[in-house]
Every structure is written in C-alpha cells, then in structure tokens.
Amino acid sequence: TLQYPIRHSVGAATVYMQPASEGTGVIAGGAMRAVLEVAGVRNVLSKCIGTRNPGNVVRATIAGL
C-alpha cells in the first residue's frame, strides 16, 4: 500500500519502508509492525537502522507515513 520507498529519522532511530508485492504482508518487527497494522498498511518491507528504542521507532514510523 506504500507508493514509494520511505526513509525517516527521529533521534538515532532511522526507519526504512518500501512497497512490497501483493500478498507479502507486513514484514516489520516490534513497535513498527503495530503502527503499520493500525495504519492499514498491508504489504511492506521495513527495517530499523540505528537505535531500536520503541518510542523513537514509533515516532519515526508515524512521521514517515
């Protein structure tokens, strides 16, 4: 459901999200998965780079979307 790759940073947390083909599902971990599922994103590949602090990962994911 994403149209183009997204990279966004908050503090030391950087999140990278890219569109995936239909049927892939949400490939994400921890706090990022919860945010993407609530936002209604169905097919995405994602990665946390830098710190894995859940607060900053959530902020970066929301800001990136």
mmJSON file of the N, C-alpha and C atoms, coordinates in Angstrom:
{"data_MODEL":{"atom_site":{
"group_PDB":["ATOM","ATOM","ATOM","ATOM","ATOM","ATOM","ATOM","ATOM","ATOM","ATOM","ATOM","ATOM","ATOM","ATOM","ATOM","ATOM","ATOM","ATOM","ATOM","ATOM","ATOM","ATOM","ATOM","ATOM","ATOM","ATOM","ATOM","ATOM","ATOM","ATOM","ATOM","ATOM","ATOM","ATOM","ATOM","ATOM","ATOM","ATOM","ATOM","ATOM","ATOM","ATOM","ATOM","ATOM","ATOM","ATOM","ATOM","ATOM","ATOM","ATOM","ATOM","ATOM","ATOM","ATOM","ATOM","ATOM","ATOM","ATOM","ATOM","ATOM","ATOM","ATOM","ATOM","ATOM","ATOM","ATOM","ATOM","ATOM","ATOM","ATOM","ATOM","ATOM","ATOM","ATOM","ATOM","ATOM","ATOM","ATOM","ATOM","ATOM","ATOM","ATOM","ATOM","ATOM","ATOM","ATOM","ATOM","ATOM","ATOM","ATOM","ATOM","ATOM","ATOM","ATOM","ATOM","ATOM","ATOM","ATOM","ATOM","ATOM","ATOM","ATOM","ATOM","ATOM","ATOM","ATOM","ATOM","ATOM","ATOM","ATOM","ATOM","ATOM","ATOM","ATOM","ATOM","ATOM","ATOM","ATOM","ATOM","ATOM","ATOM","ATOM","ATOM","ATOM","ATOM","ATOM","ATOM","ATOM","ATOM","ATOM","ATOM","ATOM","ATOM","ATOM","ATOM","ATOM","ATOM","ATOM","ATOM","ATOM","ATOM","ATOM","ATOM","ATOM","ATOM","ATOM","ATOM","ATOM","ATOM","ATOM","ATOM","ATOM","ATOM","ATOM","ATOM","ATOM","ATOM","ATOM","ATOM","ATOM","ATOM","ATOM","ATOM","ATOM","ATOM","ATOM","ATOM","ATOM","ATOM","ATOM","ATOM","ATOM","ATOM","ATOM","ATOM","ATOM","ATOM","ATOM","ATOM","ATOM","ATOM","ATOM","ATOM","ATOM","ATOM","ATOM","ATOM","ATOM","ATOM","ATOM","ATOM","ATOM","ATOM","ATOM","ATOM"],
"id":[1,2,3,4,5,6,7,8,9,10,11,12,13,14,15,16,17,18,19,20,21,22,23,24,25,26,27,28,29,30,31,32,33,34,35,36,37,38,39,40,41,42,43,44,45,46,47,48,49,50,51,52,53,54,55,56,57,58,59,60,61,62,63,64,65,66,67,68,69,70,71,72,73,74,75,76,77,78,79,80,81,82,83,84,85,86,87,88,89,90,91,92,93,94,95,96,97,98,99,100,101,102,103,104,105,106,107,108,109,110,111,112,113,114,115,116,117,118,119,120,121,122,123,124,125,126,127,128,129,130,131,132,133,134,135,136,137,138,139,140,141,142,143,144,145,146,147,148,149,150,151,152,153,154,155,156,157,158,159,160,161,162,163,164,165,166,167,168,169,170,171,172,173,174,175,176,177,178,179,180,181,182,183,184,185,186,187,188,189,190,191,192,193,194,195],
"type_symbol":["N","C","C","N","C","C","N","C","C","N","C","C","N","C","C","N","C","C","N","C","C","N","C","C","N","C","C","N","C","C","N","C","C","N","C","C","N","C","C","N","C","C","N","C","C","N","C","C","N","C","C","N","C","C","N","C","C","N","C","C","N","C","C","N","C","C","N","C","C","N","C","C","N","C","C","N","C","C","N","C","C","N","C","C","N","C","C","N","C","C","N","C","C","N","C","C","N","C","C","N","C","C","N","C","C","N","C","C","N","C","C","N","C","C","N","C","C","N","C","C","N","C","C","N","C","C","N","C","C","N","C","C","N","C","C","N","C","C","N","C","C","N","C","C","N","C","C","N","C","C","N","C","C","N","C","C","N","C","C","N","C","C","N","C","C","N","C","C","N","C","C","N","C","C","N","C","C","N","C","C","N","C","C","N","C","C","N","C","C","N","C","C","N","C","C"],
"label_atom_id":["N","CA","C","N","CA","C","N","CA","C","N","CA","C","N","CA","C","N","CA","C","N","CA","C","N","CA","C","N","CA","C","N","CA","C","N","CA","C","N","CA","C","N","CA","C","N","CA","C","N","CA","C","N","CA","C","N","CA","C","N","CA","C","N","CA","C","N","CA","C","N","CA","C","N","CA","C","N","CA","C","N","CA","C","N","CA","C","N","CA","C","N","CA","C","N","CA","C","N","CA","C","N","CA","C","N","CA","C","N","CA","C","N","CA","C","N","CA","C","N","CA","C","N","CA","C","N","CA","C","N","CA","C","N","CA","C","N","CA","C","N","CA","C","N","CA","C","N","CA","C","N","CA","C","N","CA","C","N","CA","C","N","CA","C","N","CA","C","N","CA","C","N","CA","C","N","CA","C","N","CA","C","N","CA","C","N","CA","C","N","CA","C","N","CA","C","N","CA","C","N","CA","C","N","CA","C","N","CA","C","N","CA","C","N","CA","C","N","CA","C","N","CA","C","N","CA","C"],
"label_alt_id":[null,null,null,null,null,null,null,null,null,null,null,null,null,null,null,null,null,null,null,null,null,null,null,null,null,null,null,null,null,null,null,null,null,null,null,null,null,null,null,null,null,null,null,null,null,null,null,null,null,null,null,null,null,null,null,null,null,null,null,null,null,null,null,null,null,null,null,null,null,null,null,null,null,null,null,null,null,null,null,null,null,null,null,null,null,null,null,null,null,null,null,null,null,null,null,null,null,null,null,null,null,null,null,null,null,null,null,null,null,null,null,null,null,null,null,null,null,null,null,null,null,null,null,null,null,null,null,null,null,null,null,null,null,null,null,null,null,null,null,null,null,null,null,null,null,null,null,null,null,null,null,null,null,null,null,null,null,null,null,null,null,null,null,null,null,null,null,null,null,null,null,null,null,null,null,null,null,null,null,null,null,null,null,null,null,null,null,null,null,null,null,null,null,null,null],
"label_comp_id":["THR","THR","THR","LEU","LEU","LEU","GLN","GLN","GLN","TYR","TYR","TYR","PRO","PRO","PRO","ILE","ILE","ILE","ARG","ARG","ARG","HIS","HIS","HIS","SER","SER","SER","VAL","VAL","VAL","GLY","GLY","GLY","ALA","ALA","ALA","ALA","ALA","ALA","THR","THR","THR","VAL","VAL","VAL","TYR","TYR","TYR","MET","MET","MET","GLN","GLN","GLN","PRO","PRO","PRO","ALA","ALA","ALA","SER","SER","SER","GLU","GLU","GLU","GLY","GLY","GLY","THR","THR","THR","GLY","GLY","GLY","VAL","VAL","VAL","ILE","ILE","ILE","ALA","ALA","ALA","GLY","GLY","GLY","GLY","GLY","GLY","ALA","ALA","ALA","MET","MET","MET","ARG","ARG","ARG","ALA","ALA","ALA","VAL","VAL","VAL","LEU","LEU","LEU","GLU","GLU","GLU","VAL","VAL","VAL","ALA","ALA","ALA","GLY","GLY","GLY","VAL","VAL","VAL","ARG","ARG","ARG","ASN","ASN","ASN","VAL","VAL","VAL","LEU","LEU","LEU","SER","SER","SER","LYS","LYS","LYS","CYS","CYS","CYS","ILE","ILE","ILE","GLY","GLY","GLY","THR","THR","THR","ARG","ARG","ARG","ASN","ASN","ASN","PRO","PRO","PRO","GLY","GLY","GLY","ASN","ASN","ASN","VAL","VAL","VAL","VAL","VAL","VAL","ARG","ARG","ARG","ALA","ALA","ALA","THR","THR","THR","ILE","ILE","ILE","ALA","ALA","ALA","GLY","GLY","GLY","LEU","LEU","LEU"],
"label_asym_id":["A","A","A","A","A","A","A","A","A","A","A","A","A","A","A","A","A","A","A","A","A","A","A","A","A","A","A","A","A","A","A","A","A","A","A","A","A","A","A","A","A","A","A","A","A","A","A","A","A","A","A","A","A","A","A","A","A","A","A","A","A","A","A","A","A","A","A","A","A","A","A","A","A","A","A","A","A","A","A","A","A","A","A","A","A","A","A","A","A","A","A","A","A","A","A","A","A","A","A","A","A","A","A","A","A","A","A","A","A","A","A","A","A","A","A","A","A","A","A","A","A","A","A","A","A","A","A","A","A","A","A","A","A","A","A","A","A","A","A","A","A","A","A","A","A","A","A","A","A","A","A","A","A","A","A","A","A","A","A","A","A","A","A","A","A","A","A","A","A","A","A","A","A","A","A","A","A","A","A","A","A","A","A","A","A","A","A","A","A","A","A","A","A","A","A"],
"label_entity_id":["1","1","1","1","1","1","1","1","1","1","1","1","1","1","1","1","1","1","1","1","1","1","1","1","1","1","1","1","1","1","1","1","1","1","1","1","1","1","1","1","1","1","1","1","1","1","1","1","1","1","1","1","1","1","1","1","1","1","1","1","1","1","1","1","1","1","1","1","1","1","1","1","1","1","1","1","1","1","1","1","1","1","1","1","1","1","1","1","1","1","1","1","1","1","1","1","1","1","1","1","1","1","1","1","1","1","1","1","1","1","1","1","1","1","1","1","1","1","1","1","1","1","1","1","1","1","1","1","1","1","1","1","1","1","1","1","1","1","1","1","1","1","1","1","1","1","1","1","1","1","1","1","1","1","1","1","1","1","1","1","1","1","1","1","1","1","1","1","1","1","1","1","1","1","1","1","1","1","1","1","1","1","1","1","1","1","1","1","1","1","1","1","1","1","1"],
"label_seq_id":[1,1,1,2,2,2,3,3,3,4,4,4,5,5,5,6,6,6,7,7,7,8,8,8,9,9,9,10,10,10,11,11,11,12,12,12,13,13,13,14,14,14,15,15,15,16,16,16,17,17,17,18,18,18,19,19,19,20,20,20,21,21,21,22,22,22,23,23,23,24,24,24,25,25,25,26,26,26,27,27,27,28,28,28,29,29,29,30,30,30,31,31,31,32,32,32,33,33,33,34,34,34,35,35,35,36,36,36,37,37,37,38,38,38,39,39,39,40,40,40,41,41,41,42,42,42,43,43,43,44,44,44,45,45,45,46,46,46,47,47,47,48,48,48,49,49,49,50,50,50,51,51,51,52,52,52,53,53,53,54,54,54,55,55,55,56,56,56,57,57,57,58,58,58,59,59,59,60,60,60,61,61,61,62,62,62,63,63,63,64,64,64,65,65,65],
"pdbx_PDB_ins_code":[null,null,null,null,null,null,null,null,null,null,null,null,null,null,null,null,null,null,null,null,null,null,null,null,null,null,null,null,null,null,null,null,null,null,null,null,null,null,null,null,null,null,null,null,null,null,null,null,null,null,null,null,null,null,null,null,null,null,null,null,null,null,null,null,null,null,null,null,null,null,null,null,null,null,null,null,null,null,null,null,null,null,null,null,null,null,null,null,null,null,null,null,null,null,null,null,null,null,null,null,null,null,null,null,null,null,null,null,null,null,null,null,null,null,null,null,null,null,null,null,null,null,null,null,null,null,null,null,null,null,null,null,null,null,null,null,null,null,null,null,null,null,null,null,null,null,null,null,null,null,null,null,null,null,null,null,null,null,null,null,null,null,null,null,null,null,null,null,null,null,null,null,null,null,null,null,null,null,null,null,null,null,null,null,null,null,null,null,null,null,null,null,null,null,null],
"Cartn_x":[0.808,0.0,0.847,2.144,3.012,3.272,3.452,3.66,5.137,5.983,7.407,8.183,9.478,10.281,10.368,10.381,10.415,11.559,12.339,13.373,13.188,13.017,12.811,13.539,14.065,14.812,14.192,14.226,13.896,14.951,15.726,16.833,17.819,18.204,19.135,18.416,17.088,16.313,16.0,16.365,16.028,15.194,14.067,13.234,13.218,13.261,13.194,12.02,11.122,9.954,9.869,9.602,9.45,8.243,7.598,6.436,6.832,5.905,6.133,5.024,5.274,4.272,3.066,1.948,0.692,0.863,0.357,0.415,1.622,2.52,3.717,3.383,2.495,2.154,3.074,2.992,3.805,5.065,6.199,7.484,8.111,7.882,8.387,8.458,9.212,9.351,8.891,8.448,8.169,7.183,7.607,6.731,6.336,7.223,6.914,5.776,5.746,4.678,3.32,3.249,1.989,1.48,2.364,1.964,1.486,2.21,1.838,0.499,0.239,-1.034,-2.196,-2.018,-3.073,-3.321,-2.264,-2.4,-3.051,-3.17,-3.822,-2.888,-1.585,-0.619,-0.612,-0.765,-0.901,0.351,1.07,2.245,3.429,4.375,5.515,6.713,7.896,9.157,9.769,10.214,10.73,11.948,12.705,13.931,14.182,14.597,15.051,16.566,17.08,18.517,18.89,19.965,20.35,19.701,19.297,18.699,17.366,17.029,15.755,14.829,15.071,14.231,12.792,11.837,10.47,9.813,10.067,9.463,9.898,11.199,11.709,11.331,11.261,10.855,9.409,8.535,7.129,7.03,7.745,7.707,8.207,9.285,9.842,8.895,8.241,7.304,6.11,5.54,4.379,4.763,5.905,6.34,6.62,7.147,7.436,6.188,5.144,3.903,3.2],
"Cartn_y":[-1.205,0.0,1.263,1.141,2.308,2.529,3.772,4.091,4.181,4.486,4.656,4.378,4.102,3.847,5.086,4.863,5.951,5.693,6.729,6.669,7.905,7.691,8.824,8.572,9.644,9.533,10.386,9.86,10.614,10.227,11.209,10.898,9.984,8.905,7.952,6.829,6.838,5.781,6.187,5.347,5.541,4.353,4.626,3.543,3.627,2.46,2.355,1.452,1.939,1.165,1.222,0.08,0.055,-0.786,-0.454,-1.231,-2.671,-3.572,-4.986,-5.472,-6.573,-7.112,-7.639,-7.727,-8.171,-9.552,-9.702,-10.975,-11.146,-10.169,-10.262,-10.103,-9.179,-8.9,-7.843,-7.686,-6.696,-7.387,-7.041,-7.554,-6.442,-6.494,-5.476,-6.096,-5.483,-6.023,-5.046,-5.601,-4.837,-3.706,-2.529,-1.364,-0.917,-1.07,-0.643,-1.468,-2.763,-3.631,-3.165,-2.835,-2.394,-1.121,-0.161,1.101,0.857,0.045,-0.212,-0.938,-1.887,-2.609,-1.693,-0.824,0.121,1.12,1.505,2.46,1.836,0.51,-0.153,-0.52,-0.486,-0.87,-2.394,-2.928,-4.377,-5.07,-4.446,-5.078,-4.124,-4.433,-3.542,-4.35,-3.957,-4.458,-3.308,-3.553,-2.452,-2.88,-1.873,-2.123,-0.961,-1.271,-0.257,-0.183,1.02,1.236,2.151,1.856,2.647,2.087,2.964,2.523,1.829,0.906,0.199,0.634,1.824,2.383,2.474,1.765,1.715,3.083,3.997,5.326,6.059,6.058,6.743,6.016,4.69,3.93,4.259,4.341,4.692,6.097,7.048,8.435,8.522,7.827,7.859,7.2,6.112,5.424,6.311,6.926,7.801,9.003,9.614,10.781,10.398,9.214,8.764,8.501,8.006,7.734,9.024],
"Cartn_z":[0.0,0.0,0.0,0.179,0.032,-1.453,-1.849,-3.255,-3.624,-2.651,-2.916,-1.625,-1.709,-0.505,0.379,1.684,2.662,3.629,3.909,4.942,5.809,7.123,8.026,9.337,9.937,11.191,12.276,13.487,14.695,15.719,16.166,17.061,16.348,17.018,16.418,15.689,15.718,15.059,13.622,12.689,11.281,10.845,10.196,9.677,8.157,7.528,6.076,5.741,4.886,4.468,2.957,2.332,0.883,0.515,-0.598,-1.032,-1.341,-1.113,-1.411,-2.33,-3.001,-3.913,-3.135,-3.821,-3.221,-2.589,-1.38,-0.683,0.221,0.242,1.074,2.548,2.862,4.252,4.837,6.153,6.855,7.367,6.779,7.229,8.059,9.358,10.276,11.658,12.526,13.865,14.929,16.027,17.231,17.056,17.503,17.529,16.124,15.161,13.797,13.207,13.479,12.979,13.506,14.788,15.385,14.713,14.487,13.851,12.424,11.661,10.266,10.175,11.074,11.045,11.401,12.396,12.771,11.646,10.925,9.822,8.592,8.56,7.439,6.302,6.543,5.517,5.43,4.223,4.07,3.554,2.651,2.034,2.112,2.983,3.175,3.674,3.226,3.763,4.55,5.77,6.581,7.377,7.829,8.571,9.506,10.743,11.696,11.606,11.487,11.419,12.58,13.268,14.43,15.679,16.587,17.839,17.603,18.47,18.374,19.508,20.053,21.105,20.591,21.217,20.681,20.52,21.437,21.33,20.077,19.807,18.622,17.339,17.38,16.194,15.838,16.841,16.595,16.021,16.603,16.107,14.663,14.357,13.002,12.005,12.403,11.51,11.196,12.224,12.022,11.17,11.455,10.677,9.228,9.004,7.646,6.827,7.49,6.763,6.427],
"occupancy":[1.0,1.0,1.0,1.0,1.0,1.0,1.0,1.0,1.0,1.0,1.0,1.0,1.0,1.0,1.0,1.0,1.0,1.0,1.0,1.0,1.0,1.0,1.0,1.0,1.0,1.0,1.0,1.0,1.0,1.0,1.0,1.0,1.0,1.0,1.0,1.0,1.0,1.0,1.0,1.0,1.0,1.0,1.0,1.0,1.0,1.0,1.0,1.0,1.0,1.0,1.0,1.0,1.0,1.0,1.0,1.0,1.0,1.0,1.0,1.0,1.0,1.0,1.0,1.0,1.0,1.0,1.0,1.0,1.0,1.0,1.0,1.0,1.0,1.0,1.0,1.0,1.0,1.0,1.0,1.0,1.0,1.0,1.0,1.0,1.0,1.0,1.0,1.0,1.0,1.0,1.0,1.0,1.0,1.0,1.0,1.0,1.0,1.0,1.0,1.0,1.0,1.0,1.0,1.0,1.0,1.0,1.0,1.0,1.0,1.0,1.0,1.0,1.0,1.0,1.0,1.0,1.0,1.0,1.0,1.0,1.0,1.0,1.0,1.0,1.0,1.0,1.0,1.0,1.0,1.0,1.0,1.0,1.0,1.0,1.0,1.0,1.0,1.0,1.0,1.0,1.0,1.0,1.0,1.0,1.0,1.0,1.0,1.0,1.0,1.0,1.0,1.0,1.0,1.0,1.0,1.0,1.0,1.0,1.0,1.0,1.0,1.0,1.0,1.0,1.0,1.0,1.0,1.0,1.0,1.0,1.0,1.0,1.0,1.0,1.0,1.0,1.0,1.0,1.0,1.0,1.0,1.0,1.0,1.0,1.0,1.0,1.0,1.0,1.0,1.0,1.0,1.0,1.0,1.0,1.0],
"B_iso_or_equiv":[0.0,0.0,0.0,0.0,0.0,0.0,0.0,0.0,0.0,0.0,0.0,0.0,0.0,0.0,0.0,0.0,0.0,0.0,0.0,0.0,0.0,0.0,0.0,0.0,0.0,0.0,0.0,0.0,0.0,0.0,0.0,0.0,0.0,0.0,0.0,0.0,0.0,0.0,0.0,0.0,0.0,0.0,0.0,0.0,0.0,0.0,0.0,0.0,0.0,0.0,0.0,0.0,0.0,0.0,0.0,0.0,0.0,0.0,0.0,0.0,0.0,0.0,0.0,0.0,0.0,0.0,0.0,0.0,0.0,0.0,0.0,0.0,0.0,0.0,0.0,0.0,0.0,0.0,0.0,0.0,0.0,0.0,0.0,0.0,0.0,0.0,0.0,0.0,0.0,0.0,0.0,0.0,0.0,0.0,0.0,0.0,0.0,0.0,0.0,0.0,0.0,0.0,0.0,0.0,0.0,0.0,0.0,0.0,0.0,0.0,0.0,0.0,0.0,0.0,0.0,0.0,0.0,0.0,0.0,0.0,0.0,0.0,0.0,0.0,0.0,0.0,0.0,0.0,0.0,0.0,0.0,0.0,0.0,0.0,0.0,0.0,0.0,0.0,0.0,0.0,0.0,0.0,0.0,0.0,0.0,0.0,0.0,0.0,0.0,0.0,0.0,0.0,0.0,0.0,0.0,0.0,0.0,0.0,0.0,0.0,0.0,0.0,0.0,0.0,0.0,0.0,0.0,0.0,0.0,0.0,0.0,0.0,0.0,0.0,0.0,0.0,0.0,0.0,0.0,0.0,0.0,0.0,0.0,0.0,0.0,0.0,0.0,0.0,0.0,0.0,0.0,0.0,0.0,0.0,0.0],
"pdbx_formal_charge":[null,null,null,null,null,null,null,null,null,null,null,null,null,null,null,null,null,null,null,null,null,null,null,null,null,null,null,null,null,null,null,null,null,null,null,null,null,null,null,null,null,null,null,null,null,null,null,null,null,null,null,null,null,null,null,null,null,null,null,null,null,null,null,null,null,null,null,null,null,null,null,null,null,null,null,null,null,null,null,null,null,null,null,null,null,null,null,null,null,null,null,null,null,null,null,null,null,null,null,null,null,null,null,null,null,null,null,null,null,null,null,null,null,null,null,null,null,null,null,null,null,null,null,null,null,null,null,null,null,null,null,null,null,null,null,null,null,null,null,null,null,null,null,null,null,null,null,null,null,null,null,null,null,null,null,null,null,null,null,null,null,null,null,null,null,null,null,null,null,null,null,null,null,null,null,null,null,null,null,null,null,null,null,null,null,null,null,null,null,null,null,null,null,null,null],
"auth_seq_id":[1,1,1,2,2,2,3,3,3,4,4,4,5,5,5,6,6,6,7,7,7,8,8,8,9,9,9,10,10,10,11,11,11,12,12,12,13,13,13,14,14,14,15,15,15,16,16,16,17,17,17,18,18,18,19,19,19,20,20,20,21,21,21,22,22,22,23,23,23,24,24,24,25,25,25,26,26,26,27,27,27,28,28,28,29,29,29,30,30,30,31,31,31,32,32,32,33,33,33,34,34,34,35,35,35,36,36,36,37,37,37,38,38,38,39,39,39,40,40,40,41,41,41,42,42,42,43,43,43,44,44,44,45,45,45,46,46,46,47,47,47,48,48,48,49,49,49,50,50,50,51,51,51,52,52,52,53,53,53,54,54,54,55,55,55,56,56,56,57,57,57,58,58,58,59,59,59,60,60,60,61,61,61,62,62,62,63,63,63,64,64,64,65,65,65],
"auth_comp_id":["THR","THR","THR","LEU","LEU","LEU","GLN","GLN","GLN","TYR","TYR","TYR","PRO","PRO","PRO","ILE","ILE","ILE","ARG","ARG","ARG","HIS","HIS","HIS","SER","SER","SER","VAL","VAL","VAL","GLY","GLY","GLY","ALA","ALA","ALA","ALA","ALA","ALA","THR","THR","THR","VAL","VAL","VAL","TYR","TYR","TYR","MET","MET","MET","GLN","GLN","GLN","PRO","PRO","PRO","ALA","ALA","ALA","SER","SER","SER","GLU","GLU","GLU","GLY","GLY","GLY","THR","THR","THR","GLY","GLY","GLY","VAL","VAL","VAL","ILE","ILE","ILE","ALA","ALA","ALA","GLY","GLY","GLY","GLY","GLY","GLY","ALA","ALA","ALA","MET","MET","MET","ARG","ARG","ARG","ALA","ALA","ALA","VAL","VAL","VAL","LEU","LEU","LEU","GLU","GLU","GLU","VAL","VAL","VAL","ALA","ALA","ALA","GLY","GLY","GLY","VAL","VAL","VAL","ARG","ARG","ARG","ASN","ASN","ASN","VAL","VAL","VAL","LEU","LEU","LEU","SER","SER","SER","LYS","LYS","LYS","CYS","CYS","CYS","ILE","ILE","ILE","GLY","GLY","GLY","THR","THR","THR","ARG","ARG","ARG","ASN","ASN","ASN","PRO","PRO","PRO","GLY","GLY","GLY","ASN","ASN","ASN","VAL","VAL","VAL","VAL","VAL","VAL","ARG","ARG","ARG","ALA","ALA","ALA","THR","THR","THR","ILE","ILE","ILE","ALA","ALA","ALA","GLY","GLY","GLY","LEU","LEU","LEU"],
"auth_asym_id":["A","A","A","A","A","A","A","A","A","A","A","A","A","A","A","A","A","A","A","A","A","A","A","A","A","A","A","A","A","A","A","A","A","A","A","A","A","A","A","A","A","A","A","A","A","A","A","A","A","A","A","A","A","A","A","A","A","A","A","A","A","A","A","A","A","A","A","A","A","A","A","A","A","A","A","A","A","A","A","A","A","A","A","A","A","A","A","A","A","A","A","A","A","A","A","A","A","A","A","A","A","A","A","A","A","A","A","A","A","A","A","A","A","A","A","A","A","A","A","A","A","A","A","A","A","A","A","A","A","A","A","A","A","A","A","A","A","A","A","A","A","A","A","A","A","A","A","A","A","A","A","A","A","A","A","A","A","A","A","A","A","A","A","A","A","A","A","A","A","A","A","A","A","A","A","A","A","A","A","A","A","A","A","A","A","A","A","A","A","A","A","A","A","A","A"],
"auth_atom_id":["N","CA","C","N","CA","C","N","CA","C","N","CA","C","N","CA","C","N","CA","C","N","CA","C","N","CA","C","N","CA","C","N","CA","C","N","CA","C","N","CA","C","N","CA","C","N","CA","C","N","CA","C","N","CA","C","N","CA","C","N","CA","C","N","CA","C","N","CA","C","N","CA","C","N","CA","C","N","CA","C","N","CA","C","N","CA","C","N","CA","C","N","CA","C","N","CA","C","N","CA","C","N","CA","C","N","CA","C","N","CA","C","N","CA","C","N","CA","C","N","CA","C","N","CA","C","N","CA","C","N","CA","C","N","CA","C","N","CA","C","N","CA","C","N","CA","C","N","CA","C","N","CA","C","N","CA","C","N","CA","C","N","CA","C","N","CA","C","N","CA","C","N","CA","C","N","CA","C","N","CA","C","N","CA","C","N","CA","C","N","CA","C","N","CA","C","N","CA","C","N","CA","C","N","CA","C","N","CA","C","N","CA","C","N","CA","C","N","CA","C","N","CA","C","N","CA","C"],
"pdbx_PDB_model_num":[1,1,1,1,1,1,1,1,1,1,1,1,1,1,1,1,1,1,1,1,1,1,1,1,1,1,1,1,1,1,1,1,1,1,1,1,1,1,1,1,1,1,1,1,1,1,1,1,1,1,1,1,1,1,1,1,1,1,1,1,1,1,1,1,1,1,1,1,1,1,1,1,1,1,1,1,1,1,1,1,1,1,1,1,1,1,1,1,1,1,1,1,1,1,1,1,1,1,1,1,1,1,1,1,1,1,1,1,1,1,1,1,1,1,1,1,1,1,1,1,1,1,1,1,1,1,1,1,1,1,1,1,1,1,1,1,1,1,1,1,1,1,1,1,1,1,1,1,1,1,1,1,1,1,1,1,1,1,1,1,1,1,1,1,1,1,1,1,1,1,1,1,1,1,1,1,1,1,1,1,1,1,1,1,1,1,1,1,1,1,1,1,1,1,1]
}}}
